[in-house]
Amino acid sequence: MIKKGIPVGFGMGSSAGSAAAAAVAFNKLFRLNLDSNSLVKFAGVGEKASAGSVHYDNVAASVLGGFVIVRTNPLDVIRIEPPKDLAFSLAIPKLKVPQKKQKYQEV
């Protein structure tokens, strides 16, 4: 079971987070030295396998952090460092998530 701090089924990129973590882990484990575009590409493959479609904007943000701009054809990712004094608030409602959405999160 994968345990992460991204809620499932709320459109917050939980599948992208898992796919990004796997891509980064494989890159480090096998010392592949992949560039950021390659990591995003492989994380996209993982997200498609787990969630059914690729959202390069989500996997790019999960791989690189910060703000990202993504072009898909050809794949090109630009990371923008957010301001140091940036603050935000996130509210997550306590809603029951459909079982269909949760099945992808079990490994």
MOPAC internal coordinates of N, CA, C and O (Angstrom, degrees):
PM7 1SCF
backbone

  N    0.0000 0     0.00 0     0.00 0    0    0    0
  C    1.4392 1     0.00 0     0.00 0    1    0    0
  C    1.5255 1   108.19 1     0.00 0    2    1    0
  O    1.2310 1   121.14 1   -47.97 1    3    2    1
  N    1.3222 1   115.43 1   132.03 1    3    2    1
  C    1.4639 1   121.79 1   175.60 1    5    3    2
  C    1.5192 1   107.82 1   -87.50 1    6    5    3
  O    1.2310 1   120.97 1   -48.24 1    7    6    5
  N    1.3114 1   115.76 1   131.76 1    7    6    5
  C    1.4616 1   119.89 1   177.89 1    9    7    6
  C    1.5195 1   107.59 1  -117.26 1   10    9    7
  O    1.2310 1   120.90 1   -58.92 1   11   10    9
  N    1.3183 1   115.89 1   121.08 1   11   10    9
  C    1.4596 1   120.34 1  -179.54 1   13   11   10
  C    1.5192 1   109.34 1  -142.64 1   14   13   11
  O    1.2310 1   120.55 1   -12.36 1   15   14   13
  N    1.2944 1   116.56 1   167.64 1   15   14   13
  C    1.4577 1   120.91 1  -176.37 1   17   15   14
  C    1.5168 1   113.95 1   -94.50 1   18   17   15
  O    1.2310 1   119.89 1  -162.53 1   19   18   17
  N    1.3211 1   117.81 1    17.47 1   19   18   17
  C    1.4633 1   120.95 1   179.68 1   21   19   18
  C    1.5179 1   107.90 1  -106.22 1   22   21   19
  O    1.2310 1   119.87 1   -61.45 1   23   22   21
  N    1.3433 1   117.85 1   118.55 1   23   22   21
  C    1.4632 1   119.36 1  -179.34 1   25   23   22
  C    1.5321 1   111.92 1   -63.79 1   26   25   23
  O    1.2310 1   120.80 1   -34.56 1   27   26   25
  N    1.3125 1   116.07 1   145.44 1   27   26   25
  C    1.4600 1   123.06 1  -179.45 1   29   27   26
  C    1.5253 1   109.99 1   -87.26 1   30   29   27
  O    1.2310 1   120.51 1   -41.29 1   31   30   29
  N    1.3272 1   116.62 1   138.71 1   31   30   29
  C    1.4525 1   121.32 1   171.27 1   33   31   30
  C    1.5116 1   115.87 1    85.17 1   34   33   31
  O    1.2310 1   119.32 1  -169.69 1   35   34   33
  N    1.3293 1   118.91 1    10.31 1   35   34   33
  C    1.4591 1   121.35 1  -179.30 1   37   35   34
  C    1.5244 1   112.56 1  -110.37 1   38   37   35
  O    1.2310 1   119.87 1  -172.32 1   39   38   37
  N    1.3262 1   117.85 1     7.68 1   39   38   37
  C    1.4552 1   120.45 1   179.98 1   41   39   38
  C    1.5167 1   113.43 1    72.84 1   42   41   39
  O    1.2310 1   120.46 1  -151.90 1   43   42   41
  N    1.3307 1   116.73 1    28.10 1   43   42   41
  C    1.4632 1   120.81 1  -177.91 1   45   43   42
  C    1.5303 1   112.25 1  -103.01 1   46   45   43
  O    1.2310 1   119.98 1  -170.87 1   47   46   45
  N    1.3053 1   117.64 1     9.13 1   47   46   45
  C    1.4562 1   120.68 1   174.84 1   49   47   46
  C    1.5119 1   115.31 1    82.60 1   50   49   47
  O    1.2310 1   119.94 1  -145.88 1   51   50   49
  N    1.3200 1   117.71 1    34.12 1   51   50   49
  C    1.4691 1   119.17 1  -179.50 1   53   51   50
  C    1.5278 1   111.68 1   -65.14 1   54   53   51
  O    1.2310 1   119.81 1   141.71 1   55   54   53
  N    1.3321 1   117.97 1   -38.29 1   55   54   53
  C    1.4715 1   119.50 1   177.98 1   57   55   54
  C    1.5278 1   110.40 1   -68.77 1   58   57   55
  O    1.2310 1   120.28 1   144.07 1   59   58   57
  N    1.3177 1   117.07 1   -35.93 1   59   58   57
  C    1.4672 1   120.74 1   176.82 1   61   59   58
  C    1.5232 1   110.67 1   -65.40 1   62   61   59
  O    1.2310 1   120.43 1   141.22 1   63   62   61
  N    1.3272 1   116.79 1   -38.78 1   63   62   61
  C    1.4633 1   120.58 1   177.74 1   65   63   62
  C    1.5170 1   111.93 1   -61.89 1   66   65   63
  O    1.2310 1   120.54 1   137.21 1   67   66   65
  N    1.3216 1   116.57 1   -42.79 1   67   66   65
  C    1.4720 1   120.38 1   178.15 1   69   67   66
  C    1.5235 1   111.32 1   -65.85 1   70   69   67
  O    1.2310 1   120.62 1   135.51 1   71   70   69
  N    1.3280 1   116.42 1   -44.49 1   71   70   69
  C    1.4640 1   120.67 1  -179.45 1   73   71   70
  C    1.5280 1   111.07 1   -64.97 1   74   73   71
  O    1.2310 1   120.40 1   139.85 1   75   74   73
  N    1.3216 1   116.84 1   -40.15 1   75   74   73
  C    1.4629 1   120.90 1   178.45 1   77   75   74
  C    1.5200 1   110.76 1   -64.64 1   78   77   75
  O    1.2310 1   120.43 1   136.46 1   79   78   77
  N    1.3247 1   116.78 1   -43.54 1   79   78   77
  C    1.4671 1   120.73 1   178.89 1   81   79   78
  C    1.5269 1   110.81 1   -60.23 1   82   81   79
  O    1.2310 1   120.37 1   138.46 1   83   82   81
  N    1.3288 1   116.90 1   -41.54 1   83   82   81
  C    1.4686 1   120.56 1   179.39 1   85   83   82
  C    1.5290 1   110.90 1   -65.37 1   86   85   83
  O    1.2310 1   120.15 1   135.66 1   87   86   85
  N    1.3365 1   117.31 1   -44.34 1   87   86   85
  C    1.4668 1   120.70 1  -179.43 1   89   87   86
  C    1.5273 1   111.19 1   -62.83 1   90   89   87
  O    1.2310 1   120.32 1   135.20 1   91   90   89
  N    1.3243 1   116.99 1   -44.80 1   91   90   89
  C    1.4684 1   120.93 1   179.93 1   93   91   90
  C    1.5290 1   110.47 1   -65.93 1   94   93   91
  O    1.2310 1   120.41 1   139.30 1   95   94   93
  N    1.3352 1   116.83 1   -40.70 1   95   94   93
  C    1.4692 1   120.63 1   179.77 1   97   95   94
  C    1.5303 1   111.32 1   -63.33 1   98   97   95
  O    1.2310 1   120.18 1   134.25 1   99   98   97
  N    1.3340 1   117.26 1   -45.75 1   99   98   97
  C    1.4699 1   120.34 1   178.26 1  101   99   98
  C    1.5269 1   111.07 1   -63.26 1  102  101   99
  O    1.2310 1   120.53 1   140.46 1  103  102  101
  N    1.3229 1   116.59 1   -39.54 1  103  102  101
  C    1.4561 1   120.73 1   178.74 1  105  103  102
  C    1.5303 1   111.11 1   -59.93 1  106  105  103
  O    1.2310 1   120.76 1   136.03 1  107  106  105
  N    1.3212 1   116.14 1   -43.97 1  107  106  105
  C    1.4731 1   120.04 1   179.57 1  109  107  106
  C    1.5248 1   111.58 1   -73.10 1  110  109  107
  O    1.2310 1   120.63 1   135.01 1  111  110  109
  N    1.3305 1   116.40 1   -44.99 1  111  110  109
  C    1.4579 1   120.89 1  -176.74 1  113  111  110
  C    1.5282 1   112.31 1   -59.07 1  114  113  111
  O    1.2310 1   121.15 1   135.27 1  115  114  113
  N    1.3202 1   115.40 1   -44.73 1  115  114  113
  C    1.4655 1   120.28 1  -176.90 1  117  115  114
  C    1.5333 1   113.15 1   -97.52 1  118  117  115
  O    1.2310 1   120.88 1  -172.14 1  119  118  117
  N    1.3296 1   115.93 1     7.86 1  119  118  117
  C    1.4768 1   122.15 1   177.90 1  121  119  118
  C    1.5323 1   111.24 1    48.99 1  122  121  119
  O    1.2310 1   121.26 1  -127.99 1  123  122  121
  N    1.3252 1   115.20 1    52.01 1  123  122  121
  C    1.4626 1   120.69 1  -176.86 1  125  123  122
  C    1.5280 1   113.01 1   -81.01 1  126  125  123
  O    1.2310 1   120.70 1   157.50 1  127  126  125
  N    1.3334 1   116.27 1   -22.50 1  127  126  125
  C    1.4757 1   121.66 1  -179.59 1  129  127  126
  C    1.5277 1   112.67 1    54.13 1  130  129  127
  O    1.2310 1   120.95 1  -136.74 1  131  130  129
  N    1.3285 1   115.79 1    43.26 1  131  130  129
  C    1.4651 1   120.58 1   179.28 1  133  131  130
  C    1.5219 1   110.32 1   -71.55 1  134  133  131
  O    1.2310 1   120.80 1   -33.88 1  135  134  133
  N    1.3332 1   116.08 1   146.12 1  135  134  133
  C    1.4598 1   119.55 1   175.18 1  137  135  134
  C    1.5287 1   109.25 1   -78.25 1  138  137  135
  O    1.2310 1   120.87 1    -8.44 1  139  138  137
  N    1.3337 1   115.94 1   171.56 1  139  138  137
  C    1.4664 1   119.68 1  -174.49 1  141  139  138
  C    1.5256 1   112.56 1   -63.01 1  142  141  139
  O    1.2310 1   119.63 1   142.17 1  143  142  141
  N    1.3357 1   118.31 1   -37.83 1  143  142  141
  C    1.4663 1   119.66 1   178.27 1  145  143  142
  C    1.5229 1   111.40 1   -62.49 1  146  145  143
  O    1.2310 1   120.12 1   139.65 1  147  146  145
  N    1.3256 1   117.38 1   -40.35 1  147  146  145
  C    1.4671 1   120.73 1   178.83 1  149  147  146
  C    1.5196 1   111.26 1   -66.73 1  150  149  147
  O    1.2310 1   120.29 1   138.86 1  151  150  149
  N    1.3300 1   117.06 1   -41.14 1  151  150  149
  C    1.4690 1   119.99 1   177.46 1  153  151  150
  C    1.5222 1   110.75 1   -60.64 1  154  153  151
  O    1.2310 1   120.63 1   136.61 1  155  154  153
  N    1.3251 1   116.40 1   -43.39 1  155  154  153
  C    1.4698 1   120.59 1   178.88 1  157  155  154
  C    1.5242 1   110.04 1   -64.29 1  158  157  155
  O    1.2310 1   120.08 1   138.40 1  159  158  157
  N    1.3187 1   117.45 1   -41.60 1  159  158  157
  C    1.4718 1   121.22 1   179.20 1  161  159  158
  C    1.5290 1   110.83 1   -59.85 1  162  161  159
  O    1.2310 1   120.15 1   131.43 1  163  162  161
  N    1.3443 1   117.33 1   -48.57 1  163  162  161
  C    1.4626 1   120.52 1  -178.92 1  165  163  162
  C    1.5287 1   111.79 1   -69.23 1  166  165  163
  O    1.2310 1   120.16 1   144.64 1  167  166  165
  N    1.3179 1   117.29 1   -35.36 1  167  166  165
  C    1.4654 1   120.05 1   175.50 1  169  167  166
  C    1.5312 1   109.83 1   -64.32 1  170  169  167
  O    1.2310 1   120.29 1   144.61 1  171  170  169
  N    1.3249 1   117.05 1   -35.39 1  171  170  169
  C    1.4638 1   120.91 1   176.37 1  173  171  170
  C    1.5163 1   112.17 1   -62.78 1  174  173  171
  O    1.2310 1   120.42 1   140.82 1  175  174  173
  N    1.3262 1   116.81 1   -39.18 1  175  174  173
  C    1.4698 1   120.96 1   176.03 1  177  175  174
  C    1.5274 1   109.70 1   -61.66 1  178  177  175
  O    1.2310 1   120.77 1   137.00 1  179  178  177
  N    1.3275 1   116.13 1   -43.00 1  179  178  177
  C    1.4659 1   120.38 1   178.51 1  181  179  178
  C    1.5118 1   112.49 1   -64.87 1  182  181  179
  O    1.2310 1   120.48 1   139.78 1  183  182  181
  N    1.3304 1   116.68 1   -40.22 1  183  182  181
  C    1.4635 1   119.15 1   178.71 1  185  183  182
  C    1.5259 1   110.73 1   -65.53 1  186  185  183
  O    1.2310 1   120.25 1   139.98 1  187  186  185
  N    1.3194 1   117.13 1   -40.02 1  187  186  185
  C    1.4696 1   119.68 1   178.41 1  189  187  186
  C    1.5228 1   110.45 1   -61.28 1  190  189  187
  O    1.2310 1   120.39 1   139.74 1  191  190  189
  N    1.3299 1   116.86 1   -40.26 1  191  190  189
  C    1.4681 1   120.48 1   179.62 1  193  191  190
  C    1.5231 1   111.61 1   -65.76 1  194  193  191
  O    1.2310 1   120.10 1   144.28 1  195  194  193
  N    1.3309 1   117.42 1   -35.72 1  195  194  193
  C    1.4672 1   119.45 1  -175.73 1  197  195  194
  C    1.5189 1   113.60 1   -91.55 1  198  197  195
  O    1.2310 1   120.16 1   147.76 1  199  198  197
  N    1.3329 1   117.30 1   -32.24 1  199  198  197
  C    1.4653 1   119.39 1  -174.01 1  201  199  198
  C    1.5224 1   113.66 1  -114.78 1  202  201  199
  O    1.2310 1   120.16 1   169.52 1  203  202  201
  N    1.3275 1   117.29 1   -10.48 1  203  202  201
  C    1.4567 1   119.80 1   176.99 1  205  203  202
  C    1.5145 1   115.10 1    98.10 1  206  205  203
  O    1.2310 1   119.74 1   163.63 1  207  206  205
  N    1.3367 1   118.11 1   -16.37 1  207  206  205
  C    1.4608 1   120.71 1   177.91 1  209  207  206
  C    1.5242 1   109.42 1  -151.63 1  210  209  207
  O    1.2310 1   121.39 1   -18.59 1  211  210  209
  N    1.3226 1   114.94 1   161.41 1  211  210  209
  C    1.4647 1   121.15 1  -178.24 1  213  211  210
  C    1.5197 1   109.36 1  -100.56 1  214  213  211
  O    1.2310 1   120.89 1   -45.77 1  215  214  213
  N    1.3140 1   115.90 1   134.23 1  215  214  213
  C    1.4644 1   122.72 1   172.87 1  217  215  214
  C    1.5260 1   106.01 1  -126.81 1  218  217  215
  O    1.2310 1   121.03 1   -90.24 1  219  218  217
  N    1.3365 1   115.63 1    89.76 1  219  218  217
  C    1.4611 1   119.46 1  -175.60 1  221  219  218
  C    1.5254 1   112.45 1   -61.44 1  222  221  219
  O    1.2310 1   120.18 1   150.98 1  223  222  221
  N    1.3294 1   117.25 1   -29.02 1  223  222  221
  C    1.4613 1   118.44 1   177.42 1  225  223  222
  C    1.5265 1   110.78 1   -63.36 1  226  225  223
  O    1.2310 1   120.17 1   140.33 1  227  226  225
  N    1.3151 1   117.29 1   -39.67 1  227  226  225
  C    1.4687 1   120.77 1   178.85 1  229  227  226
  C    1.5245 1   112.10 1   -70.00 1  230  229  227
  O    1.2310 1   120.10 1   133.21 1  231  230  229
  N    1.3288 1   117.41 1   -46.79 1  231  230  229
  C    1.4674 1   118.57 1  -178.38 1  233  231  230
  C    1.5255 1   110.85 1   -68.41 1  234  233  231
  O    1.2310 1   119.87 1   145.26 1  235  234  233
  N    1.3372 1   117.85 1   -34.74 1  235  234  233
  C    1.4676 1   120.27 1   178.11 1  237  235  234
  C    1.5246 1   110.69 1   -63.13 1  238  237  235
  O    1.2310 1   120.30 1   135.62 1  239  238  237
  N    1.3251 1   117.03 1   -44.38 1  239  238  237
  C    1.4678 1   120.14 1   178.25 1  241  239  238
  C    1.5247 1   110.77 1   -64.59 1  242  241  239
  O    1.2310 1   120.15 1   142.81 1  243  242  241
  N    1.3150 1   117.32 1   -37.19 1  243  242  241
  C    1.4664 1   120.85 1   179.32 1  245  243  242
  C    1.5276 1   111.99 1   -70.75 1  246  245  243
  O    1.2310 1   119.99 1   144.06 1  247  246  245
  N    1.3164 1   117.63 1   -35.94 1  247  246  245
  C    1.4640 1   121.14 1   179.58 1  249  247  246
  C    1.5288 1   110.94 1   -75.02 1  250  249  247
  O    1.2310 1   120.52 1   134.84 1  251  250  249
  N    1.3301 1   116.60 1   -45.16 1  251  250  249
  C    1.4624 1   120.89 1  -169.46 1  253  251  250
  C    1.5239 1   114.90 1  -100.71 1  254  253  251
  O    1.2310 1   120.09 1   157.63 1  255  254  253
  N    1.3318 1   117.44 1   -22.37 1  255  254  253
  C    1.4621 1   119.66 1  -173.95 1  257  255  254
  C    1.5207 1   110.36 1    72.51 1  258  257  255
  O    1.2310 1   120.65 1    -3.51 1  259  258  257
  N    1.3127 1   116.37 1   176.49 1  259  258  257
  C    1.4557 1   120.73 1   179.36 1  261  259  258
  C    1.5153 1   111.98 1    68.19 1  262  261  259
  O    1.2310 1   121.26 1    22.69 1  263  262  261
  N    1.3360 1   115.20 1  -157.31 1  263  262  261
  C    1.4600 1   121.64 1   175.38 1  265  263  262
  C    1.5231 1   107.84 1   -95.84 1  266  265  263
  O    1.2310 1   120.48 1   -32.96 1  267  266  265
  N    1.3179 1   116.68 1   147.04 1  267  266  265
  C    1.4609 1   119.80 1   179.22 1  269  267  266
  C    1.5212 1   110.84 1  -132.80 1  270  269  267
  O    1.2310 1   121.67 1   -31.70 1  271  270  269
  N    1.3159 1   114.40 1   148.30 1  271  270  269
  C    1.4601 1   122.42 1   170.30 1  273  271  270
  C    1.5231 1   105.09 1  -118.42 1  274  273  271
  O    1.2310 1   120.70 1   -50.24 1  275  274  273
  N    1.3325 1   116.27 1   129.76 1  275  274  273
  C    1.4630 1   120.40 1  -174.92 1  277  275  274
  C    1.5222 1   110.20 1  -125.16 1  278  277  275
  O    1.2310 1   121.26 1   -51.18 1  279  278  277
  N    1.3149 1   115.20 1   128.82 1  279  278  277
  C    1.4645 1   121.75 1   168.94 1  281  279  278
  C    1.5162 1   105.25 1  -109.05 1  282  281  279
  O    1.2310 1   120.25 1   -42.81 1  283  282  281
  N    1.3317 1   117.14 1   137.19 1  283  282  281
  C    1.4646 1   119.14 1  -173.08 1  285  283  282
  C    1.5241 1   115.12 1  -100.50 1  286  285  283
  O    1.2310 1   119.28 1   161.38 1  287  286  285
  N    1.3165 1   118.99 1   -18.62 1  287  286  285
  C    1.4576 1   118.48 1  -176.82 1  289  287  286
  C    1.5194 1   110.93 1  -136.46 1  290  289  287
  O    1.2310 1   119.11 1   -88.48 1  291  290  289
  N    1.3079 1   119.30 1    91.52 1  291  290  289
  C    1.4660 1   127.73 1     0.56 1  293  291  290
  C    1.5275 1   110.60 1   -79.12 1  294  293  291
  O    1.2310 1   121.03 1   -18.59 1  295  294  293
  N    1.3204 1   115.64 1   161.41 1  295  294  293
  C    1.4580 1   120.33 1  -179.26 1  297  295  294
  C    1.5252 1   109.92 1   -64.78 1  298  297  295
  O    1.2310 1   121.02 1   -55.95 1  299  298  297
  N    1.3205 1   115.66 1   124.05 1  299  298  297
  C    1.4610 1   122.01 1   177.98 1  301  299  298
  C    1.5213 1   107.47 1  -147.26 1  302  301  299
  O    1.2310 1   120.66 1   -49.45 1  303  302  301
  N    1.3196 1   116.34 1   130.55 1  303  302  301
  C    1.4597 1   121.45 1  -175.84 1  305  303  302
  C    1.5201 1   109.36 1  -122.63 1  306  305  303
  O    1.2310 1   120.98 1   -47.00 1  307  306  305
  N    1.3184 1   115.74 1   133.00 1  307  306  305
  C    1.4593 1   122.18 1   174.58 1  309  307  306
  C    1.5220 1   107.71 1  -119.13 1  310  309  307
  O    1.2310 1   120.59 1   -51.46 1  311  310  309
  N    1.3346 1   116.48 1   128.54 1  311  310  309
  C    1.4634 1   121.94 1   177.51 1  313  311  310
  C    1.5208 1   108.63 1  -100.10 1  314  313  311
  O    1.2310 1   121.17 1   -43.95 1  315  314  313
  N    1.3284 1   115.37 1   136.05 1  315  314  313
  C    1.4583 1   121.74 1   177.09 1  317  315  314
  C    1.5184 1   107.86 1  -119.09 1  318  317  315
  O    1.2310 1   121.00 1   -53.55 1  319  318  317
  N    1.3202 1   115.70 1   126.45 1  319  318  317
  C    1.4637 1   121.12 1   179.32 1  321  319  318
  C    1.5293 1   108.77 1   -71.49 1  322  321  319
  O    1.2310 1   119.96 1   -54.86 1  323  322  321
  N    1.3365 1   117.69 1   125.14 1  323  322  321
  C    1.4670 1   119.29 1   178.08 1  325  323  322
  C    1.5305 1   110.74 1   -72.08 1  326  325  323
  O    1.2310 1   120.25 1   -23.55 1  327  326  325
  N    1.3314 1   117.13 1   156.45 1  327  326  325
  C    1.4677 1   119.89 1   177.59 1  329  327  326
  C    1.5297 1   110.74 1   -59.37 1  330  329  327
  O    1.2310 1   120.74 1   -37.18 1  331  330  329
  N    1.3182 1   116.19 1   142.82 1  331  330  329
  C    1.4735 1   121.05 1  -178.36 1  333  331  330
  C    1.5232 1   112.03 1   -62.06 1  334  333  331
  O    1.2310 1   119.91 1   148.84 1  335  334  333
  N    1.3275 1   117.78 1   -31.16 1  335  334  333
  C    1.4671 1   120.90 1  -176.95 1  337  335  334
  C    1.5329 1   112.84 1   -94.40 1  338  337  335
  O    1.2310 1   120.10 1  -167.16 1  339  338  337
  N    1.3168 1   117.41 1    12.84 1  339  338  337
  C    1.4629 1   121.28 1   178.65 1  341  339  338
  C    1.5283 1   110.07 1   -65.70 1  342  341  339
  O    1.2310 1   120.74 1   -47.93 1  343  342  341
  N    1.3049 1   116.19 1   132.07 1  343  342  341
  C    1.4664 1   121.46 1   176.21 1  345  343  342
  C    1.5264 1   107.86 1  -130.12 1  346  345  343
  O    1.2310 1   120.76 1   -32.69 1  347  346  345
  N    1.3139 1   116.15 1   147.31 1  347  346  345
  C    1.4564 1   120.05 1   176.20 1  349  347  346
  C    1.5129 1   108.81 1  -149.95 1  350  349  347
  O    1.2310 1   121.83 1   -15.55 1  351  350  349
  N    1.3040 1   114.10 1   164.45 1  351  350  349
  C    1.4597 1   120.58 1   178.95 1  353  351  350
  C    1.5206 1   107.77 1  -125.16 1  354  353  351
  O    1.2310 1   121.04 1   -38.04 1  355  354  353
  N    1.3102 1   115.61 1   141.96 1  355  354  353
  C    1.4560 1   120.89 1  -178.93 1  357  355  354
  C    1.5175 1   108.58 1  -128.37 1  358  357  355
  O    1.2310 1   120.67 1   -55.06 1  359  358  357
  N    1.3011 1   116.32 1   124.94 1  359  358  357
  C    1.4634 1   121.21 1   177.05 1  361  359  358
  C    1.5241 1   108.27 1  -112.81 1  362  361  359
  O    1.2310 1   120.68 1   -52.95 1  363  362  361
  N    1.3141 1   116.31 1   127.05 1  363  362  361
  C    1.4589 1   121.52 1   179.31 1  365  363  362
  C    1.5211 1   107.70 1  -116.34 1  366  365  363
  O    1.2310 1   120.13 1   -67.95 1  367  366  365
  N    1.3367 1   117.36 1   112.05 1  367  366  365
  C    1.4665 1   119.31 1  -178.39 1  369  367  366
  C    1.5253 1   111.45 1   -68.67 1  370  369  367
  O    1.2310 1   120.97 1   -30.45 1  371  370  369
  N    1.2942 1   115.75 1   149.55 1  371  370  369
  C    1.4716 1   120.49 1   177.05 1  373  371  370
  C    1.5250 1   107.65 1   -86.88 1  374  373  371
  O    1.2310 1   121.31 1   -91.86 1  375  374  373
  N    1.3150 1   115.11 1    88.14 1  375  374  373
  C    1.4572 1   122.36 1   179.25 1  377  375  374
  C    1.5140 1   108.88 1  -117.92 1  378  377  375
  O    1.2310 1   121.29 1   -29.45 1  379  378  377
  N    1.3095 1   115.14 1   150.55 1  379  378  377
  C    1.4591 1   119.45 1   175.68 1  381  379  378
  C    1.5302 1   108.05 1   -78.44 1  382  381  379
  O    1.2310 1   121.09 1   -54.16 1  383  382  381
  N    1.3132 1   115.52 1   125.84 1  383  382  381
  C    1.4597 1   121.43 1  -179.30 1  385  383  382
  C    1.5223 1   108.39 1   -89.67 1  386  385  383
  O    1.2310 1   120.04 1   -46.09 1  387  386  385
  N    1.3547 1   117.53 1   133.91 1  387  386  385
  C    1.4661 1   119.65 1   179.18 1  389  387  386
  C    1.5286 1   111.73 1   -55.80 1  390  389  387
  O    1.2310 1   120.51 1   -37.76 1  391  390  389
  N    1.3073 1   116.63 1   142.24 1  391  390  389
  C    1.4670 1   122.82 1  -178.32 1  393  391  390
  C    1.5248 1   111.55 1   -56.33 1  394  393  391
  O    1.2310 1   120.38 1   146.07 1  395  394  393
  N    1.3355 1   116.88 1   -33.93 1  395  394  393
  C    1.4650 1   121.54 1  -179.98 1  397  395  394
  C    1.5284 1   110.77 1   -58.21 1  398  397  395
  O    1.2310 1   120.13 1   140.66 1  399  398  397
  N    1.3301 1   117.35 1   -39.34 1  399  398  397
  C    1.4656 1   121.32 1  -179.81 1  401  399  398
  C    1.5194 1   111.52 1   -71.20 1  402  401  399
  O    1.2310 1   119.90 1   149.91 1  403  402  401
  N    1.3127 1   117.79 1   -30.09 1  403  402  401
  C    1.4568 1   121.58 1  -176.12 1  405  403  402
  C    1.5222 1   112.70 1   -79.68 1  406  405  403
  O    1.2310 1   119.58 1   156.39 1  407  406  405
  N    1.3317 1   118.42 1   -23.61 1  407  406  405
  C    1.4667 1   120.50 1  -174.07 1  409  407  406
  C    1.5188 1   112.37 1   -62.74 1  410  409  407
  O    1.2310 1   119.82 1   150.42 1  411  410  409
  N    1.3378 1   117.95 1   -29.58 1  411  410  409
  C    1.4621 1   120.69 1  -179.70 1  413  411  410
  C    1.5214 1   112.25 1   -72.37 1  414  413  411
  O    1.2310 1   120.04 1   163.48 1  415  414  413
  N    1.3202 1   117.54 1   -16.52 1  415  414  413
  C    1.4541 1   120.47 1  -175.31 1  417  415  414
  C    1.5144 1   113.14 1   -89.48 1  418  417  415
  O    1.2310 1   119.97 1   173.15 1  419  418  417
  N    1.3106 1   117.67 1    -6.85 1  419  418  417
  C    1.4567 1   120.84 1   179.81 1  421  419  418
  C    1.5187 1   109.77 1   -92.41 1  422  421  419
  O    1.2310 1   121.01 1   -52.73 1  423  422  421
  N    1.2994 1   115.68 1   127.27 1  423  422  421
  C    1.4670 1   120.42 1  -179.12 1  425  423  422
  C    1.5024 1   109.19 1  -120.40 1  426  425  423
  O    1.2310 1   120.10 1   180.00 1  427  426  425

